Amino acid sequence: MKSSPPGLGNLTRIGRNMSLGALLSLLLLLVAWYGWMAPPALSFGPVVLVLFLLPLVLPLPGMMQGRPRAFITASLLALIYLAHGVMEAYGSPAERWFALVEVMLSLFLFAAGLTFARLRRREIDSQQ
């Protein structure tokens, strides 16, 4: 895969990199949180981990290719993780710091993803 789609402006490239960084950071946080630091007490913990990670992994190929719809999808999915983080921060004091980091990364992914999608769409429209 190419490292960056051709024809990206500086701000668009920064938005893309920030979105990808937030998504990958959120994935790493969830792996560390539910896979290592505080795994679920249920016997099917790996299934829970896969269910948490799968929605974030699905838009990743499109994001790597610079497709605006993939960034919009990731931004909308980030709202689910935002709600999860808020609920965990409120309901589970032992895991509050993980939850607050999840909230921050989700907000960052939401804002950066939509910013990239808007800037990229303007670039595509101006090229036509």
Sine and cosine of phi, psi and omega as CSV:
sin_phi,cos_phi,sin_psi,cos_psi,sin_omega,cos_omega
0.00,0.00,0.51,-0.86,0.07,-1.00
-0.96,0.27,0.46,-0.89,-0.01,-1.00
-0.96,0.27,-0.49,0.87,-0.02,-1.00
-0.45,-0.89,0.66,-0.75,0.05,-1.00
-0.89,0.46,0.55,-0.84,0.00,-1.00
-0.93,0.36,0.50,-0.87,0.11,-0.99
0.99,0.14,0.31,0.95,0.02,-1.00
-1.00,0.09,0.70,-0.71,0.11,-0.99
-0.97,0.24,0.15,-0.99,-0.04,-1.00
-0.88,0.47,-0.74,0.67,0.00,-1.00
-0.90,0.43,-0.61,0.79,0.02,-1.00
-0.91,0.41,-0.67,0.74,0.03,-1.00
-0.89,0.45,-0.65,0.76,0.04,-1.00
-0.90,0.43,-0.69,0.72,0.04,-1.00
-0.88,0.48,-0.64,0.77,0.04,-1.00
-0.89,0.45,-0.74,0.67,-0.03,-1.00
-0.91,0.42,-0.62,0.79,0.02,-1.00
-0.92,0.38,-0.63,0.77,0.03,-1.00
-0.91,0.42,-0.73,0.68,0.02,-1.00
-0.89,0.45,-0.64,0.77,0.03,-1.00
-0.89,0.45,-0.67,0.75,0.02,-1.00
-0.92,0.40,-0.66,0.75,0.00,-1.00
-0.90,0.43,-0.74,0.68,0.00,-1.00
-0.91,0.41,-0.59,0.81,0.06,-1.00
-0.91,0.42,-0.64,0.77,0.04,-1.00
-0.91,0.42,-0.65,0.76,0.07,-1.00
-0.87,0.49,-0.72,0.69,0.00,-1.00
-0.90,0.43,-0.64,0.77,0.04,-1.00
-0.87,0.49,-0.72,0.70,-0.03,-1.00
-0.91,0.41,-0.62,0.79,0.06,-1.00
-0.90,0.43,-0.71,0.71,0.00,-1.00
-0.92,0.40,-0.67,0.75,-0.07,-1.00
-0.93,0.37,-0.84,0.54,-0.10,-0.99
-1.00,-0.02,-0.24,0.97,0.01,-1.00
-0.99,-0.16,-0.38,0.93,-0.13,-0.99
-0.71,-0.70,-0.83,0.56,-0.14,-0.99
-0.97,0.26,-0.69,0.73,-0.03,-1.00
-0.60,-0.80,0.93,0.36,-0.02,-1.00
-0.91,0.41,0.47,-0.88,0.02,-1.00
-0.87,0.49,0.54,-0.84,-0.02,-1.00
-0.97,0.26,-0.13,0.99,-0.01,-1.00
-0.97,0.24,0.41,-0.91,-0.01,-1.00
-0.96,0.29,-0.31,0.95,0.01,-1.00
-0.97,-0.23,0.71,0.71,0.02,-1.00
-0.84,0.54,-0.67,0.74,0.03,-1.00
-0.88,0.48,-0.53,0.85,0.04,-1.00
-0.92,0.40,-0.66,0.75,0.04,-1.00
-0.89,0.46,-0.68,0.73,0.01,-1.00
-0.88,0.47,-0.69,0.72,0.02,-1.00
-0.89,0.45,-0.65,0.76,0.01,-1.00
-0.91,0.41,-0.52,0.85,0.07,-1.00
-0.96,0.28,-0.58,0.81,-0.10,-0.99
-1.00,0.07,-0.53,0.85,-0.11,-0.99
-0.82,0.57,-0.72,0.69,0.00,-1.00
-0.88,0.47,-0.49,0.87,0.01,-1.00
-0.98,0.18,-0.44,0.90,-0.03,-1.00
-0.98,0.18,-0.49,0.87,-0.07,-1.00
-0.86,0.51,-0.71,0.70,0.00,-1.00
-0.99,0.16,-0.06,1.00,-0.09,-1.00
-0.87,0.49,-0.71,0.71,0.03,-1.00
-0.86,0.50,-0.67,0.75,0.03,-1.00
-0.91,0.41,-0.58,0.82,0.04,-1.00
-0.93,0.38,-0.61,0.79,0.02,-1.00
-0.90,0.43,-0.48,0.88,0.02,-1.00
-1.00,0.02,-0.08,1.00,0.05,-1.00
0.99,0.17,0.46,0.89,0.00,-1.00
-0.99,0.12,0.84,-0.54,-0.04,-1.00
-0.86,0.52,-0.58,0.82,-0.01,-1.00
-0.90,0.43,-0.57,0.82,0.04,-1.00
-0.91,0.41,-0.61,0.79,0.03,-1.00
-0.94,0.35,-0.60,0.80,0.06,-1.00
-0.91,0.41,-0.68,0.73,0.05,-1.00
-0.86,0.50,-0.72,0.69,0.02,-1.00
-0.89,0.45,-0.60,0.80,0.02,-1.00
-0.91,0.41,-0.66,0.75,0.03,-1.00
-0.93,0.36,-0.61,0.79,0.08,-1.00
-0.91,0.42,-0.52,0.86,0.01,-1.00
-0.88,0.48,-0.47,0.89,0.02,-1.00
-0.91,0.41,-0.53,0.85,0.06,-1.00
-0.91,0.41,-0.68,0.73,0.01,-1.00
-0.94,0.33,-0.49,0.87,0.10,-0.99
-0.89,0.45,-0.74,0.68,0.02,-1.00
-0.89,0.46,-0.66,0.75,0.03,-1.00
-0.88,0.47,-0.69,0.72,0.00,-1.00
-0.90,0.43,-0.65,0.76,0.02,-1.00
-0.90,0.43,-0.69,0.73,0.00,-1.00
-0.91,0.42,-0.66,0.75,0.02,-1.00
-0.93,0.38,-0.63,0.78,0.01,-1.00
-0.90,0.43,-0.59,0.80,0.00,-1.00
-0.98,0.20,-0.65,0.76,-0.16,-0.99
-1.00,-0.09,-0.26,0.96,-0.08,-1.00
-0.73,-0.68,1.00,0.00,-0.05,-1.00
-0.87,0.48,-0.49,0.87,-0.02,-1.00
-0.93,0.38,-0.45,0.89,-0.05,-1.00
-0.92,-0.38,0.36,0.93,-0.11,-0.99
-0.87,0.49,-0.65,0.76,-0.06,-1.00
-0.93,0.37,-0.62,0.78,0.09,-1.00
-0.88,0.48,-0.69,0.73,-0.04,-1.00
-0.91,0.42,-0.64,0.76,0.00,-1.00
-0.92,0.38,-0.59,0.81,0.08,-1.00
-0.91,0.41,-0.63,0.78,0.06,-1.00
-0.88,0.48,-0.65,0.76,0.03,-1.00
-0.88,0.47,-0.73,0.69,-0.01,-1.00
-0.90,0.43,-0.70,0.71,0.01,-1.00
-0.91,0.41,-0.60,0.80,0.02,-1.00
-0.91,0.42,-0.70,0.72,0.05,-1.00
-0.89,0.45,-0.65,0.76,0.00,-1.00
-0.91,0.42,-0.70,0.72,0.04,-1.00
-0.89,0.46,-0.66,0.75,0.01,-1.00
-0.86,0.51,-0.78,0.63,-0.05,-1.00
-0.93,0.37,-0.72,0.69,-0.05,-1.00
-0.93,0.37,-0.62,0.78,0.01,-1.00
-0.90,0.43,-0.70,0.71,0.02,-1.00
-0.94,0.35,-0.56,0.83,0.06,-1.00
-0.90,0.44,-0.71,0.70,0.04,-1.00
-0.87,0.50,-0.73,0.68,-0.05,-1.00
-0.86,0.50,-0.66,0.75,0.01,-1.00
-0.91,0.41,-0.72,0.69,-0.02,-1.00
-0.92,0.40,-0.66,0.75,-0.01,-1.00
-0.92,0.39,-0.64,0.77,0.02,-1.00
-0.89,0.46,-0.64,0.77,0.06,-1.00
-0.89,0.45,-0.65,0.76,0.02,-1.00
-0.90,0.43,-0.68,0.73,-0.01,-1.00
-0.90,0.43,-0.69,0.73,0.02,-1.00
-0.90,0.43,-0.59,0.81,-0.01,-1.00
-0.96,0.29,-0.38,0.92,0.02,-1.00
-0.98,0.19,-0.35,0.94,-0.06,-1.00
-1.00,-0.01,0.00,0.00,0.00,0.00
